[in-house]
Amino acid sequence: MLNLYYLWCFIMLMFSMIFLLISISFSLLDLSVMFEWVMMDLNSINFTYVIFLDWISSGFCFVVLFISSMVILYSSSYMGDYNYSSIRFLFLVLMFVLSMFLMILSPNMVSILLGWDGLGLISYCLVIYYMSLKSYLAGMITCLVNRLGDIGLLISISWMFSYGSWNFMFYLIQFQSDLFYLLMISSFTKSAQIPFSMWLPAAMAAPTPVSALVHSSTLVTAGVYLLMRFFNSHYFINDFLIYISIMTVIMSSVCANYEFDLKKIIALSTLSQLGLMMSSLFMGMVDMTFFHLLSHAMFKSLLFLCSGVIIHLMSGCQDIRFMGSICYSMPLTSCCLNISNLSLCGFPFLSGFYSKDLIIDSSSFTGSNLIMMVLFYLSLGLTSIYSIRLFYYSLLSNFKFFSYLNLSEDIDMMKYSLVTLSLFSLKFGCMYMWILNLDMKFLLLPFYLKVLTFMMLMLGVYVGYEFSHLNLNYINMNSLYLLNGSMWFMYSFSSLLFKSNYYLGNKMIYYSYWGEFYGGMGVSYYLQKLSNLIQIYSMNSLKIFFVSMLIWVLLLI
């Protein structure tokens, strides 16, 4: 029987190579092609479907198709052999990639909404794939937050009626600022910027191949890609938006340092990289944002696939405290994990270094103030801290899982995807830089500023190593774990508001989320007090009613 996984892997790989050739030739010849298909023509009304191909859209299609082919090859072992509904999974992934294509290739707002909505709905189906209560709640958060972005797009579509067409690329100069800000907020929901960050770690309830596809090159980068297409320097270069995206980087990096779930750490690292892309976009560096988007997709998908192998061979255990010394039993996976981890940190001459270093160096020329510079470089160090902490816990520390467990790297087809993505994580950055001549810019920086990036990286490596040895079990650290484990209490706006009591010895610590004071809980508390007051008031004698009525009449007069 012909395996559908292998068939679709081959088809996607072929198409990805075609798109790569198109992208390179279009960038060399400075070409862009537009196809217009008239679906219905009735009197003066015509419905057309437009496909716009240039080096950006075809380059992004190459990355999406390439990573999808590797994920499908990986899933043939991960989902295909061990799951009763593997064909359903395959077609869900294919529908997901198709939705992404609808969004990438069209300059028309309506077809962008089709792809945007498709991404949201199919990601819900993929997150609830394992059909447990946890995955159902995670799917609800994912779907509802993404619906907020859909609402913004729907409003902008109806707003664009007044411009005469939905093909936004012809009207970028005429748009009002409010329309741009609406699109930015819509993109923030998909790209999980503050205050919409809570769905990204929750979506880790999905199968690992889905996480690799969704959180590297498709769903989360859809918002960044849309903003790149809508880029108008007059509205986008904005200090407030840069602060939001840098705070997203710092929040996710700090939370990753207090997290013990392997997949959640990688999800939070995705969030920090999205913050970096957004901040570079709001500084006006569109080409560099796109470059980092592509290189990040390569090493992040590899990181997820490696974590999938580790979880798979450790009987579904995701807690990094139970791992350790797996480099002896899984040498290939550990090697690939190290490559992707170092690439994520921006280690010199790996794929992530070229894009990250270029963004950091170029940010010195954007006229940003001292606070922004400090936060930008601080985020670099924080990335290294959680990466080295993850590396130490999973690879270097003593093995802490079941003593009778015999791990062996029997991963069949998975190893081919790991090795292929490792090669791209090593070489993609420099190759892409040479092809597009992104190194033609001459950046003249003082020595201390040039070395500062490397110094922050090394400092982060050292602090991360020390952090993994730190014993944080004493009493006043529990509140710190609670704060960072719940993404600075951001969950309280998306899930049930609850109070939590913690007994430490004879001392009870009482935590309330700030959503309780300023959200629904606070309002319901005062409404209850008011209704009690009215009830007591109505149970009194008639004299009070008459007197109060007289007072109201006097006030009205």
N, C-alpha and C positions, 0 to 999 in steps of 0.2 A: 504493500500500500504506500502511496506517495504521502510523505509527511508534509502537511500544509505549512508547518512552521519553517521548514527548510525552503520550501517554494517561495513563501513571502519574504524570507530573509534574502534570497537570491534576487528577487524582483526589486526590492528596495535598495539593495546594494548597487545594482546596475543603474537604477534611476539616480541614486546619489552621485555616482561618478559622472553621469551626463550633466547633472546640475552643476557639479564642480567645474567641468569644462566650460559650460555656458557662463558661469560666474567669472572665470579668469578671462575669457575672451571678451566679455562685455566690459570688464574693468579696463582692459588694454585698449579696446576700440572706443571706449566711452559711449556705449550704446545702451538704449533702453527700448523695449518692444511692448506695444500694447495691443491686446486682442479684444475685440468687442463683439459680443454675441447678442443680437436682438432677439429676446425671448418672446416678446409680444408687442405688436405695433397696432394701436387702435386710435384712429383719428390723430389727435395731437399728443396722445399719451404713448410713450414707449418704455418698455421694461428691458433694460440691457444688462448683461453680465460682463464685467470688464476684468481682464487679467493683465496685470502689469508686471513685466519681467525686467529687472535690471540687476546689476551685480550684487546689490544688497539682498534682494528677495531670493535670488537663485543661490547665493552663498548660504543663506539661512536654511533654504530647502535642502541643500546638500547635507548640512549638519544634522537636521531633523531626521532625514531619511537614513543617514549613515548610523546614527545612534539607535534609531528604531530597528534597523536590520540586526545590529549587534544584540539589542535587548530581546528580539524575537528568537535569535539563535540561542541565547542564554536561557530563555523561557522554555525552549523545547525540552530541556532537562529539568529545569526548576519547577515548571508548572505542568508540562506535558506528561511526564512519566508518573507523577505522584498525585495528580489531581483528576477528579472525575469529570470536570467540566472545562477541560483545557481549550476546546475549540471555541467555546463562548468567550473565554479570556482573549484568545487570539483576535477574534473579530471585534471585541471591544477596543483592543489596542489599535487595530486598523482604522476603526471609526474615529478614534482619538486623533490619529495622524492626519486623517482626511479633514477633520475640523480645523486642525492647525493649518493645513494647506489653504483652506477657504479664507483663513484670516491673513495668511502671509501674502498670498498672490493677488489680493484684490485691493484696489484703491477706493472701492465703493463702500459707504458706511453700512448699507443694508447687508451685503454679503459678509462684511466684517462681523456684524452682529450675529449672523448665522454661525460663523466659525466660533465666535466668542461664547455664544450660548451652548453650542455643541461641546466645547471644551469643558464648560461648567457641569453640564448634565452627565457627560460620559465619565468625567473625573469622579462624580458622585457614585456612579455604578461601579467604578474600579475601587474606590475607597471602601465601599460596603461589601466587597467581593467575598470576604471570609464570613460574613453573616453572623457576627457576634454583636453584643450590645455595644461594646467599645467602638467597633468599626462603624456601627450605625450612627452613634453620636458624633464621631469624627466626620462622617459623611455629611451629616446635617450642618455642622459648623462650616465645612468646606463649601457646601452648596449655597447656604444662606449668605455667606460673605461674598461669594462670587456673584450672587443675584444682585447685590448692591451695585456692582460694576455694570451689570446688564441694564439696570434702571438708568444709570448715568448715560449709557450709550443710546438707549431709547429716547431719552429727553433730547440728546444732541441730534439724533436723526430728525425728530420733529422740528427742532430749532432750525435745522439746515434747509427746511422747506423754503424759507425766505430767501435763500441764496440761489434757488433755481435748480440745484443739482445736488446729488449725494456724492459725487466724485470729489472728495475733499481736497485732492492734491492741486486742483485748479484754483482754489479759493483761500489758500493759506494766508495770503496777505490781507484779504478782506474780513476774515473772521473776527468777531468781537473777543475781548479777553475772557469774558465769562464762559464762552464755549470751550476755550482752551483749558480753563481751570476745571470745568466739568469733566473733560476728557482725562485730565491729570488724576482727579480723584477716582475715576473709573479704573484707570490703570493701576492706581495704588492698591485697589482691592485684589486684583489678579497678582500683582507683584509683591503682595503682603508687606507693604510698608506700614509703619506706625500710623494710625491705630488699628490697622486691619491684619496684624501679624499673627493673630492667634491660630488661624486655620492651618498654617504651614506645618508646624510640628504635629498637629492633630491628624493631618492627612497621612502620617506614617503608618496608619493602620492598614494601608493598602499593601498588596504583595510587593516584595522588594523590586522585581523588574519594573513594575509600574512606577515606584518611587524614582528609579533610575531615569525613566523616560520623562515623567511629569516634572520632577524637580531639577532637571538639568537643562533641557533644551526646549520644552514645549509650554506647559501651562504657566509657570511662573515668569518665563521670559516674554510671554505674550504682551504683558503691559509695557515692558521696556521697549519692545519692538514697535508697538503702536505709537508710543511717544517719540521714537526716532523718526517714524514716518510723518508725524504731525509737527515735527520740530520747527519752531519759530523763535529765533533768538530774542525777539522783543519781549516775549512773555515767559520763556523757559528759564532764562538766566536770572535766577531769583534766589536771594540769600536764605529766605525762610524755607524754601523747598530743599535747599542743600543741607540745612540743619536737620530737617526731618529725616532725610536719607542717611546722614552720618549718625544720627541718634539710633536709627534702625540697626546700623552696623554694630555700634557699641553695645546696644541692648542684647542683640542676638549673641554676640561674642561672649559677653559676661554670663549670660544664661547657659551657654554651652559649657562653661567651666564648672557649672554646678550640676550638670546633667549626667546620668549614668546609663541612659538608654542609647545604644549604639546608633540606631537610625535617627533618633531625635538630635543627637549631636551633629550628624551630617546634615539634617534638615536645617538646623540653626546656622550651620556654616553656609548653606545655600542662601539663607536670609541675609547674612552679612555681605555676601558677594553681590546680591541684588541691590543692597543699600549702596555699595561701592559703584555699581553701574549707574544707578539713579543719580548719585551725587556727581559723577563725571558728566552725565548727560545735562544736568542743570548748570554745570560749569561751561557748557557749550562744546564739549568734546564728543561729537557724535560718532566719528570714525573709530575713536579709541573705545567708546562704549560698545560698539558693535564687535570690535576685535576681542574685547574681554568677554563678551557674551558667548562668542564661538569657542574661545579657548577654555572658558569655564565649563561649557557644556561637555567638552571632551573629558576633562579630568574628574568632574563631579559624577558623571554617569559611571565612570570606572570605580570611583570610591563607593558608590551605592552597590554596584555589582559585586565588589569584593566583600562588602559587609553582608550581602545576601548569601555568599558562599559560607562565610563564618557562621552566620545564624543557622543556615541549613545543616551544617555539619555538627553544630552544637545543640542539636535537637530543639531548635526554635528559641534558644536562650538569647536575649538581646542585651542583658546587663553586662557592662564591660568589667564589673568587679569579679565576675565568674570566669573571665577569660585570662589569658596570660600564657606566654611561651608557645603560642600557636605557630610561631615561625618554624618550629621543629617538625610539626605534623603537616603544616600547609605552607611549604616554602614559596610556591608560585604565587599564591594568593597574597601572602605577606609582602612579597616583592612588589606586586602590583599596587597593593595598599600604600606602601611607602612612597612609590612614585607619585601616586595621585595626591597623597598627603603633603608631600614636599612641594608639589606643583601648586597646591592650594595656598600654601604659605608664601609662595612667590620666591622659592629658592632659585638662585641664579642658574640660568641656562635650561630651565625646564619650561614647559608651555605657559604656565601661569605667570612666570617671571616677566616675560616680554610685555604682556598686556598690562599687568599690574604696575610694573615699574614705570612704564610709559605714562600711565594715568597719574601716578603719584608725582613724577617729575614735572609733567605738564601742568599739574594743579598749582605749582609755584608761580606760574606765569598768568594765572587768572585773576590776580589782584585780590586773593582771599586774605582775610585778616588772621591774626595770630591764633585766636581761639580755634578757628576752623582748621588751621594747619596742625595745631597740637592734637586735635581730635582725629584728624586724618591719619597722622603717624601713629597715634595711640591704637587706632583700629588695626593697623598692621601688626603691632606687637601682640594684641589680644588674639588675632587669628592664629599666630604661632603657638600661643599658650595652649589653646584647646586642642590643636593638632598634635602637639607633642604629648599632651596628657593622654589623648586617645591612643597614640603610638605606644606610650609606656604601659598603659593598662592592658592593651590587647596583645602586645608582642613581647615585652621585656619582663614583666612581673611573673611571679610563680603561678603555675597552673592551679586554678582554684575550683574547677568543676568536678564532676563525679570522678572518683579515683579509678573506677572500672571502665571509664569511657575510653575507647581506642579510636582516636581520630585518624582518618586517612583521606588524602586529597583525591577521592574518586569522583571527579566532577564532570566527566564525559565531555559534552560539547561546550560547557561553560568556559573552559580554559581558552578556547579560540577567541571568544569575545574579549576576555580579559587581556590577552596578549596583544590583540589588534588595537584595543583602546589604549593600552600602555604605550605602544609605539606612537600613537597620535598625541598622547599626553607629553611625550618626550619631544617630539619634533614639530607638532602643529604650529606652535607659537612662532618659531623662527621662520618656518616655511611661509606662513601667511604674511609675515612682516616683509619678507623679501618680495613676494608676489605683488603686494599692494603698495610697496614703497613707503610704508609707514615710518621707516627710519630715515626718511629724507629730511625730517625736521632736525635742525641743529639746536640742541638744548644746552645752553651755557650756564652751568650752575656752580656756585662756590663749592669747594671740596667738602666742607662739613655737611652741606645739604645733600650732596650726592651720596655720601657715605651713610647719612642718617637712616635711609631705607634699610640698608644691610644691618646697621647697628640695632635698629628696632626689631628686626627679624631675629637676630642672634640673642638679644635681650629676652624676647618672647620665648625662644627655645629654652633658655636657662630658667626663666620663671616657671614655664610649663613643667619642666623636670622637677623643680622644687615643689610645685603645686601638687604634683602627683604623690609626693611623699608626705604632704602636710596632713596632720591628723585633725580633722574638723568635727569631731564628735562631741565637743563640749557644748554646754547649754546655750550660750548666746549665739552660737553658729546656726542653730536650728531655724531661727527667724530668717537668717540670710539664705538658707536653703529653700525655705518656703517662698521667699520673695522671688528668687531667681528660678526656682523650679516651676513657678506658675507664670513665667514671662512678665514679671513686674505686675502681677495681678491683672493682666489684660484679659484673662479668661473670664473674669467676673462679669464682663460686659456681654459675653457670648453664651455663657451657660447659666445654670441655676445659681442664684446668689445664696451663699450659705456661710454660716459661722462655723469656725472650727476651734475646738478646745484641745489643748495639748497639756498633758500632765507630765511634768518633769520633776520627779521626786515628790515633794510635798507642795510644790508650787505649780499653780495652774496658769498657763499663758493663754490669753484669749485674743484671737486674731479676728479682725473684721476687714473685709475687702472694702476698698473705697467706693466700689459700686453700690454698697449698701447705704452709704451716707448720702451720696449724690444721685443715686439711681432709683429704681423702682421700690427698693426696700424702704428708703428714707421717706419717699412720697407716701407709701402705704401706711407707714407708722403715723405720720401727721394726719392723714385722712381718717385713720382709726380714732385718733385722739379727738378730732373734730366731731366725728359722728357720735362718740361717747358723750361729748359736751352737749350736743344737740338733743341727745336722748334724755339726759338729766334735766335739761332745760324744759323739754316737753312734758316731763312727769311732774313738774311743779304746778302751783295754783294758777288760776286764770288772771290774777292781778298782774303777775309778771308779764304775761302776754300783752295785756292792755297797756302797761307802762312802756314796754319796748316798742309797741306799735306807735304810741304817741311820740316817742323819741325819734323814730324813723320819719314820721310825718313832719316833725319840726326840722329834721335835717334836710328833707327834700324841699321844704319851703325856703 
